[in-house]
Amino acid sequence: MKNIIRIFIAIIFIFATTTFSQNDADKVLNDLQTKFDTIKDLSVEFTQSGNGKNKLAGMLFLKRENKLRIETKNFIIVTDGTTSWNYNKKENKVIISNYDENDPGVFSIKELVYELPAESDIELSNENGQNVLTLTPNSYNYSFDSAKLWINEDNLISKVVLNDAAIGIVKVKFSNYQLNQNLKDSEFSFTPPEGSRIIDIR
């Protein structure tokens, strides 16, 4: 009888611990989403690396709805939510295409903050004082194995790590956020430089 009671208590303790941990993860996610609900536009510095090698560094600008601008040493990528421009500075070439909200890539804050969590199992951990949400997709809409989001004390994403069996580990670090600056819509449009080669695939 005593053994049965011990086993019963152990089961209750494990269940309570699991539920509490899930509640914590849900709260951290809710705080993150609530923060981004208040953001109309932002700019942030980023660095991206894959399998330990630096690939990109630059500035990211976002504005509701679906407006994006990425500036790096060699590229400028812009979308106004309807049209996208991809300018290769070295080749002086611009590719113009229709904006595709189903192909957001790693820089889609909307995807990371709202859509991916809705189709993932979520775990919470803590590293160096920052909350870390591990999102493991439970649907076929995502091909990667998991995404980890580091959340800073301001409820903003400081780092994203994607684990993909096909391409390996992709890390993106964000720093120096500037929020709600009333960025102009003209920042999310692009005029090809004079003399540039234009490829329009719309």
DAURFEN-V519194 format. One record per backbone hydrogen bond with DSSP energy under -1.0 kcal/mol. NH is the residue of the N-H (numbers start at 0). CO is the residue of the C=O. If there is no record, write none. Layout:
nh->NH co->CO
nh->NH co->CO
This chain:
nh->4 co->0
nh->5 co->1
nh->6 co->2
nh->7 co->3
nh->8 co->4
nh->9 co->5
nh->10 co->6
nh->11 co->7
nh->12 co->8
nh->13 co->9
nh->14 co->10
nh->15 co->11
nh->16 co->12
nh->17 co->13
nh->18 co->14
nh->19 co->15
nh->20 co->16
nh->21 co->17
nh->22 co->18
nh->23 co->19
nh->24 co->20
nh->25 co->21
nh->26 co->22
nh->27 co->23
nh->28 co->24
nh->29 co->25
nh->30 co->26
nh->31 co->27
nh->32 co->28
nh->33 co->29
nh->34 co->30
nh->35 co->31
nh->36 co->32
nh->37 co->34
nh->41 co->61
nh->42 co->177
nh->43 co->59
nh->44 co->174
nh->45 co->57
nh->46 co->172
nh->47 co->55
nh->48 co->170
nh->49 co->52
nh->50 co->168
nh->52 co->49
nh->54 co->47
nh->55 co->47
nh->57 co->45
nh->58 co->70
nh->59 co->43
nh->60 co->68
nh->61 co->41
nh->62 co->66
nh->63 co->39
nh->66 co->62
nh->67 co->78
nh->68 co->60
nh->69 co->76
nh->70 co->58
nh->71 co->74
nh->75 co->86
nh->76 co->69
nh->77 co->84
nh->78 co->67
nh->79 co->82
nh->83 co->96
nh->84 co->77
nh->85 co->94
nh->86 co->75
nh->87 co->92
nh->88 co->73
nh->91 co->87
nh->92 co->87
nh->93 co->196
nh->94 co->85
nh->95 co->198
nh->96 co->83
nh->98 co->81
nh->102 co->99
nh->107 co->104
nh->108 co->106
nh->111 co->107
nh->112 co->108
nh->113 co->109
nh->114 co->109
nh->115 co->110
nh->118 co->115
nh->119 co->116
nh->120 co->135
nh->122 co->133
nh->124 co->131
nh->126 co->129
nh->129 co->126
nh->130 co->150
nh->131 co->124
nh->132 co->148
nh->133 co->122
nh->134 co->146
nh->135 co->120
nh->137 co->118
nh->144 co->162
nh->145 co->162
nh->146 co->134
nh->147 co->160
nh->148 co->132
nh->149 co->158
nh->150 co->130
nh->151 co->155
nh->154 co->151
nh->157 co->149
nh->159 co->171
nh->160 co->147
nh->161 co->169
nh->162 co->145
nh->163 co->167
nh->167 co->163
nh->169 co->161
nh->170 co->48
nh->171 co->159
nh->172 co->46
nh->173 co->157
nh->174 co->44
nh->177 co->42
nh->179 co->40
nh->186 co->183
nh->187 co->184
nh->188 co->185
nh->195 co->192
nh->196 co->91
nh->198 co->93
nh->200 co->95
